[in-house]
Amino acid sequence: PLEVPPEAEPYGAQMAAQIKARCSGIRGDVTLVIPTSKALLRVVSLPSVDSDELRDMAELQVDKFSPFPLDQMCVGHEVLTQTEDQSRVLIAAVPRETVDGLGSICAAANILPNAVDIEIMGWWWLLKSKGHVADTGRQLFLIYDRSGWNLVVAEDGTPLLIRALGASVTDAAGTAREIAEEVSYTLATLETEWGHAHVLAVEIWHGQDVAPGLLDTLTVELSATGLPARTNALATLLPLSEGMARRVHEARG
């Protein structure tokens, strides 16, 4: 992780200096990974067509869920599963100013990233590779990392929904209640698109900086909505950076 003082420019010289100091000796490919909260993510079902058509269809979908015009967004997509007729596709839309800003500091550090990815996909790769994702049934994952709370709902081992959760309160009880309400609302809306299914488990994965008492309170709040939860430490997985690197390497075959 790259850290700069709060008063520093987000895409200024201090960040560029850190990137240059840490990455100038790298001879392999570089992937720039942005926080999940910086991206709009949507999983959709699309016809199985050639890659160019699929890209165009994915861009058209962005107008349905993005509050910003398409020309202000950078859009990417990834095929999660595919049959002869249907493809389950993850679409990511990131404000162009975010990508341009990160690109400018990389250029200042003489680093040329080969790709841009999203943090949650690294965690997902790590969870799946270590056998924490069931091959059948619907699961719910709440992942708390340095950028905040994220939600993944998966069915038969593949995501149906991925989104960042923006908790607006700071005390443990209020945050837990807000997250539980978001989860309940999300599951209700998900059934409209993907149908009803019993949730096998709610897995909470958390970093070391989670607020005291929050996990216990969140577990109680989720149980009150009929969703018993288990807590797990992200520290028991490989580092996120390694998960991202292995994910990119695997995608390139």
NUKOL-373606 format. One record per residue (C-alpha): residue in three letters; chain; x, y, z. Coordinates in Angstrom, 1 decimal. Example, Ala and Ser with C-alpha at 12.3 -4.5 7.8 and 13.67 -1.06 7.14 Angstrom:
<recs>
+-----+----+--------+--------+--------+
:  aa : ch :      X :      Y :      Z :
+-----+----+--------+--------+--------+
: Ala :  A :   12.3 :   -4.5 :    7.8 :
: Ser :  A :   13.7 :   -1.1 :    7.1 :
+-----+----+--------+--------+--------+
</recs>
This chain:
<recs>
+-----+----+--------+--------+--------+
:  aa : ch :      X :      Y :      Z :
+-----+----+--------+--------+--------+
: Pro :  A :    0.0 :    0.0 :    0.0 :
: Leu :  A :    1.1 :    3.5 :   -0.8 :
: Glu :  A :    0.5 :    6.1 :    1.8 :
: Val :  A :    0.8 :    9.9 :    1.6 :
: Pro :  A :    0.2 :   12.6 :    4.2 :
: Pro :  A :   -3.5 :   13.8 :    4.4 :
: Glu :  A :   -2.5 :   17.3 :    3.2 :
: Ala :  A :   -0.7 :   16.0 :    0.1 :
: Glu :  A :   -2.2 :   16.2 :   -3.4 :
: Pro :  A :   -3.9 :   12.9 :   -4.2 :
: Tyr :  A :   -2.1 :   12.5 :   -7.5 :
: Gly :  A :    0.9 :   14.7 :   -6.7 :
: Ala :  A :    4.7 :   14.5 :   -6.5 :
: Gln :  A :    4.8 :   12.7 :   -3.1 :
: Met :  A :    2.8 :    9.8 :   -4.4 :
: Ala :  A :    4.9 :    9.7 :   -7.6 :
: Ala :  A :    8.1 :    9.7 :   -5.5 :
: Gln :  A :    6.8 :    6.7 :   -3.5 :
: Ile :  A :    5.9 :    4.7 :   -6.6 :
: Lys :  A :    9.3 :    5.5 :   -8.2 :
: Ala :  A :   11.2 :    4.5 :   -5.0 :
: Arg :  A :    9.3 :    1.2 :   -4.6 :
: Cys :  A :    8.7 :    0.1 :   -8.2 :
: Ser :  A :   11.5 :    1.5 :  -10.3 :
: Gly :  A :   13.5 :   -1.8 :  -10.0 :
: Ile :  A :   10.6 :   -4.0 :  -11.2 :
: Arg :  A :   11.2 :   -5.7 :  -14.5 :
: Gly :  A :    8.0 :   -7.6 :  -14.8 :
: Asp :  A :    4.5 :   -6.4 :  -15.7 :
: Val :  A :    2.8 :   -3.9 :  -13.3 :
: Thr :  A :   -0.9 :   -3.9 :  -12.5 :
: Leu :  A :   -2.4 :   -0.8 :  -10.9 :
: Val :  A :   -5.0 :   -1.8 :   -8.3 :
: Ile :  A :   -7.6 :    0.7 :   -7.1 :
: Pro :  A :   -9.9 :    0.5 :   -4.1 :
: Thr :  A :  -13.3 :   -1.2 :   -4.6 :
: Ser :  A :  -15.0 :    2.0 :   -3.4 :
: Lys :  A :  -13.7 :    3.8 :   -6.4 :
: Ala :  A :  -15.5 :    1.6 :   -8.9 :
: Leu :  A :  -19.1 :    0.9 :   -9.9 :
: Leu :  A :  -19.5 :   -2.8 :  -10.3 :
: Arg :  A :  -22.4 :   -4.8 :  -11.8 :
: Val :  A :  -22.8 :   -8.5 :  -12.7 :
: Val :  A :  -25.1 :   -9.1 :  -15.6 :
: Ser :  A :  -26.3 :  -11.9 :  -17.8 :
: Leu :  A :  -25.6 :  -11.3 :  -21.5 :
: Pro :  A :  -25.7 :  -13.4 :  -24.7 :
: Ser :  A :  -22.6 :  -15.4 :  -25.5 :
: Val :  A :  -21.2 :  -13.4 :  -28.5 :
: Asp :  A :  -17.8 :  -12.5 :  -29.8 :
: Ser :  A :  -15.5 :  -10.3 :  -27.6 :
: Asp :  A :  -16.1 :   -7.1 :  -29.5 :
: Glu :  A :  -19.9 :   -7.4 :  -29.3 :
: Leu :  A :  -19.7 :   -8.3 :  -25.6 :
: Arg :  A :  -17.6 :   -5.2 :  -24.9 :
: Asp :  A :  -20.1 :   -3.0 :  -26.7 :
: Met :  A :  -23.0 :   -4.6 :  -24.8 :
: Ala :  A :  -21.2 :   -4.1 :  -21.5 :
: Glu :  A :  -20.7 :   -0.4 :  -22.2 :
: Leu :  A :  -24.4 :   -0.1 :  -23.0 :
: Gln :  A :  -25.2 :   -1.6 :  -19.6 :
: Val :  A :  -23.2 :    1.1 :  -17.8 :
: Asp :  A :  -25.9 :    3.7 :  -18.7 :
: Lys :  A :  -28.3 :    1.7 :  -16.6 :
: Phe :  A :  -26.4 :    1.8 :  -13.3 :
: Ser :  A :  -23.9 :    4.7 :  -13.5 :
: Pro :  A :  -25.0 :    8.2 :  -12.4 :
: Phe :  A :  -22.3 :    9.6 :  -14.7 :
: Pro :  A :  -22.2 :    9.9 :  -18.5 :
: Leu :  A :  -20.3 :    7.1 :  -20.3 :
: Asp :  A :  -17.7 :    9.5 :  -21.7 :
: Gln :  A :  -16.6 :   10.3 :  -18.1 :
: Met :  A :  -16.0 :    6.7 :  -17.2 :
: Cys :  A :  -13.4 :    4.0 :  -18.0 :
: Val :  A :  -15.2 :    0.7 :  -18.5 :
: Gly :  A :  -13.9 :   -2.8 :  -18.4 :
: His :  A :  -15.6 :   -6.2 :  -18.3 :
: Glu :  A :  -14.7 :   -9.8 :  -17.4 :
: Val :  A :  -16.5 :  -13.0 :  -18.3 :
: Leu :  A :  -17.1 :  -14.9 :  -15.0 :
: Thr :  A :  -18.9 :  -18.0 :  -16.5 :
: Gln :  A :  -20.0 :  -18.8 :  -20.0 :
: Thr :  A :  -22.3 :  -21.3 :  -21.7 :
: Glu :  A :  -23.1 :  -21.7 :  -25.4 :
: Asp :  A :  -26.0 :  -19.2 :  -25.0 :
: Gln :  A :  -25.4 :  -17.0 :  -21.9 :
: Ser :  A :  -22.4 :  -15.3 :  -20.2 :
: Arg :  A :  -22.3 :  -14.0 :  -16.7 :
: Val :  A :  -20.2 :  -10.8 :  -17.0 :
: Leu :  A :  -18.7 :   -8.5 :  -14.4 :
: Ile :  A :  -18.7 :   -4.8 :  -15.6 :
: Ala :  A :  -16.5 :   -2.3 :  -13.8 :
: Ala :  A :  -16.8 :    1.5 :  -14.4 :
: Val :  A :  -14.3 :    3.9 :  -12.9 :
: Pro :  A :  -14.4 :    7.7 :  -13.2 :
: Arg :  A :  -11.9 :    8.7 :  -15.9 :
: Glu :  A :  -10.4 :   11.4 :  -13.7 :
: Thr :  A :   -9.4 :    8.6 :  -11.2 :
: Val :  A :   -7.7 :    6.6 :  -13.8 :
: Asp :  A :   -6.1 :    9.6 :  -15.5 :
: Gly :  A :   -4.8 :   10.9 :  -12.1 :
: Leu :  A :   -3.3 :    7.5 :  -11.2 :
: Gly :  A :   -1.8 :    7.3 :  -14.7 :
: Ser :  A :   -0.2 :   10.7 :  -14.4 :
: Ile :  A :    1.7 :    9.8 :  -11.2 :
: Cys :  A :    2.8 :    6.5 :  -12.7 :
: Ala :  A :    4.1 :    8.4 :  -15.7 :
: Ala :  A :    5.9 :   10.8 :  -13.4 :
: Ala :  A :    7.6 :    7.8 :  -11.8 :
: Asn :  A :    8.4 :    6.2 :  -15.2 :
: Ile :  A :    6.1 :    3.3 :  -14.5 :
: Leu :  A :    3.8 :    2.0 :  -17.3 :
: Pro :  A :    1.1 :   -0.3 :  -15.8 :
: Asn :  A :   -0.1 :   -3.1 :  -18.1 :
: Ala :  A :   -3.6 :   -3.2 :  -16.5 :
: Val :  A :   -5.9 :   -1.7 :  -14.0 :
: Asp :  A :   -7.7 :   -4.0 :  -11.6 :
: Ile :  A :  -10.0 :   -3.7 :   -8.5 :
: Glu :  A :   -9.0 :   -4.8 :   -5.0 :
: Ile :  A :  -12.1 :   -7.0 :   -4.3 :
: Met :  A :  -11.1 :   -9.3 :   -7.2 :
: Gly :  A :   -7.8 :  -10.0 :   -5.5 :
: Trp :  A :   -9.6 :  -11.0 :   -2.3 :
: Trp :  A :  -12.0 :  -13.1 :   -4.3 :
: Trp :  A :   -9.1 :  -14.9 :   -6.0 :
: Leu :  A :   -7.6 :  -15.7 :   -2.6 :
: Leu :  A :  -10.8 :  -16.8 :   -1.1 :
: Lys :  A :  -11.6 :  -19.1 :   -4.0 :
: Ser :  A :   -8.1 :  -20.5 :   -4.3 :
: Lys :  A :   -8.0 :  -21.5 :   -0.6 :
: Gly :  A :  -11.3 :  -23.3 :   -0.8 :
: His :  A :  -13.5 :  -20.8 :    1.0 :
: Val :  A :  -16.0 :  -20.6 :   -1.8 :
: Ala :  A :  -18.6 :  -23.4 :   -2.2 :
: Asp :  A :  -19.1 :  -25.0 :   -5.6 :
: Thr :  A :  -22.9 :  -25.1 :   -5.1 :
: Gly :  A :  -25.4 :  -22.8 :   -3.3 :
: Arg :  A :  -25.6 :  -19.1 :   -2.5 :
: Gln :  A :  -23.0 :  -17.5 :   -0.2 :
: Leu :  A :  -22.6 :  -14.1 :    1.1 :
: Phe :  A :  -19.2 :  -12.5 :    1.9 :
: Leu :  A :  -18.6 :   -9.3 :    3.8 :
: Ile :  A :  -15.0 :   -8.2 :    3.4 :
: Tyr :  A :  -13.5 :   -5.4 :    5.5 :
: Asp :  A :  -10.2 :   -4.1 :    4.2 :
: Arg :  A :   -8.3 :   -0.8 :    4.4 :
: Ser :  A :  -10.7 :    0.8 :    1.9 :
: Gly :  A :  -13.9 :   -0.2 :    3.9 :
: Trp :  A :  -16.7 :   -2.8 :    3.7 :
: Asn :  A :  -17.4 :   -4.7 :    0.6 :
: Leu :  A :  -20.1 :   -7.2 :   -0.2 :
: Val :  A :  -19.9 :  -10.2 :   -2.5 :
: Val :  A :  -22.9 :  -12.5 :   -3.1 :
: Ala :  A :  -21.9 :  -15.7 :   -5.0 :
: Glu :  A :  -23.9 :  -18.6 :   -6.4 :
: Asp :  A :  -22.4 :  -21.9 :   -7.4 :
: Gly :  A :  -18.9 :  -20.5 :   -6.9 :
: Thr :  A :  -19.4 :  -17.4 :   -9.1 :
: Pro :  A :  -20.3 :  -13.8 :   -8.1 :
: Leu :  A :  -23.9 :  -12.6 :   -8.6 :
: Leu :  A :  -23.2 :   -9.2 :   -7.0 :
: Ile :  A :  -20.1 :   -7.2 :   -6.0 :
: Arg :  A :  -20.3 :   -3.8 :   -4.4 :
: Ala :  A :  -18.7 :   -1.5 :   -1.8 :
: Leu :  A :  -20.8 :   -0.6 :    1.2 :
: Gly :  A :  -20.5 :    2.9 :    2.5 :
: Ala :  A :  -21.2 :    3.0 :    6.2 :
: Ser :  A :  -22.0 :    6.5 :    7.2 :
: Val :  A :  -21.9 :    6.1 :   11.0 :
: Thr :  A :  -18.8 :    5.7 :   13.2 :
: Asp :  A :  -20.0 :    3.8 :   16.3 :
: Ala :  A :  -19.9 :    0.0 :   16.2 :
: Ala :  A :  -23.6 :   -0.5 :   16.9 :
: Gly :  A :  -24.7 :    2.0 :   14.2 :
: Thr :  A :  -22.3 :    0.7 :   11.6 :
: Ala :  A :  -23.4 :   -3.0 :   12.3 :
: Arg :  A :  -27.0 :   -2.0 :   12.0 :
: Glu :  A :  -26.5 :   -0.1 :    8.8 :
: Ile :  A :  -24.5 :   -3.0 :    7.2 :
: Ala :  A :  -27.1 :   -5.6 :    8.2 :
: Glu :  A :  -29.8 :   -3.4 :    6.7 :
: Glu :  A :  -27.8 :   -3.0 :    3.5 :
: Val :  A :  -27.3 :   -6.7 :    3.2 :
: Ser :  A :  -31.1 :   -7.4 :    3.7 :
: Tyr :  A :  -32.0 :   -4.9 :    1.1 :
: Thr :  A :  -29.4 :   -6.1 :   -1.3 :
: Leu :  A :  -30.6 :   -9.8 :   -1.0 :
: Ala :  A :  -34.2 :   -8.7 :   -1.6 :
: Thr :  A :  -33.4 :   -6.8 :   -4.7 :
: Leu :  A :  -31.1 :   -9.6 :   -5.9 :
: Glu :  A :  -34.0 :  -12.0 :   -5.8 :
: Thr :  A :  -35.8 :   -9.9 :   -8.4 :
: Glu :  A :  -33.0 :  -10.4 :  -10.9 :
: Trp :  A :  -31.6 :  -13.8 :  -10.0 :
: Gly :  A :  -34.4 :  -15.5 :   -8.1 :
: His :  A :  -34.7 :  -16.7 :   -4.6 :
: Ala :  A :  -32.2 :  -19.1 :   -3.0 :
: His :  A :  -31.3 :  -20.0 :    0.6 :
: Val :  A :  -28.1 :  -18.4 :    1.7 :
: Leu :  A :  -25.7 :  -21.2 :    2.9 :
: Ala :  A :  -23.5 :  -18.9 :    5.0 :
: Val :  A :  -22.4 :  -15.4 :    5.7 :
: Glu :  A :  -18.6 :  -15.2 :    5.9 :
: Ile :  A :  -17.2 :  -12.0 :    7.4 :
: Trp :  A :  -13.5 :  -11.4 :    6.5 :
: His :  A :  -11.8 :   -8.6 :    8.3 :
: Gly :  A :   -8.6 :   -6.7 :    8.7 :
: Gln :  A :   -6.8 :   -6.0 :   12.0 :
: Asp :  A :   -8.1 :   -2.4 :   12.2 :
: Val :  A :  -11.8 :   -3.3 :   12.6 :
: Ala :  A :  -13.5 :   -1.3 :   15.4 :
: Pro :  A :  -13.7 :   -3.0 :   18.8 :
: Gly :  A :  -17.0 :   -4.7 :   19.3 :
: Leu :  A :  -18.1 :   -4.3 :   15.7 :
: Leu :  A :  -17.8 :   -7.9 :   14.6 :
: Asp :  A :  -19.8 :   -9.2 :   17.6 :
: Thr :  A :  -22.5 :   -6.6 :   17.1 :
: Leu :  A :  -22.6 :   -7.3 :   13.3 :
: Thr :  A :  -23.0 :  -11.0 :   13.9 :
: Val :  A :  -25.9 :  -10.4 :   16.2 :
: Glu :  A :  -27.5 :   -8.0 :   13.7 :
: Leu :  A :  -27.2 :  -10.4 :   10.8 :
: Ser :  A :  -28.5 :  -13.3 :   12.9 :
: Ala :  A :  -31.6 :  -11.2 :   13.8 :
: Thr :  A :  -32.4 :  -11.1 :   10.0 :
: Gly :  A :  -32.0 :  -14.9 :    9.7 :
: Leu :  A :  -28.4 :  -14.8 :    8.5 :
: Pro :  A :  -26.0 :  -16.5 :   10.9 :
: Ala :  A :  -22.4 :  -15.3 :   10.3 :
: Arg :  A :  -18.9 :  -16.5 :   10.9 :
: Thr :  A :  -15.9 :  -14.2 :   11.3 :
: Asn :  A :  -12.5 :  -14.8 :    9.7 :
: Ala :  A :   -9.2 :  -12.8 :    9.6 :
: Leu :  A :   -7.8 :  -11.7 :    6.3 :
: Ala :  A :   -4.4 :  -12.2 :    7.8 :
: Thr :  A :   -4.9 :  -15.9 :    7.4 :
: Leu :  A :   -4.9 :  -15.5 :    3.6 :
: Leu :  A :   -1.9 :  -14.5 :    1.4 :
: Pro :  A :   -1.3 :  -10.7 :    1.0 :
: Leu :  A :   -3.7 :   -8.9 :   -1.3 :
: Ser :  A :   -0.7 :   -8.0 :   -3.6 :
: Glu :  A :    0.1 :  -11.6 :   -4.1 :
: Gly :  A :   -3.6 :  -12.5 :   -4.8 :
: Met :  A :   -3.7 :   -9.7 :   -7.4 :
: Ala :  A :   -0.5 :  -10.8 :   -9.0 :
: Arg :  A :   -1.5 :  -14.5 :   -9.2 :
: Arg :  A :   -5.0 :  -13.5 :  -10.5 :
: Val :  A :   -3.4 :  -11.5 :  -13.4 :
: His :  A :   -0.9 :  -14.3 :  -14.1 :
: Glu :  A :   -3.7 :  -16.9 :  -14.2 :
: Ala :  A :   -5.8 :  -14.7 :  -16.5 :
: Arg :  A :   -2.9 :  -14.5 :  -19.0 :
: Gly :  A :   -2.5 :  -18.3 :  -19.0 :
+-----+----+--------+--------+--------+
</recs>
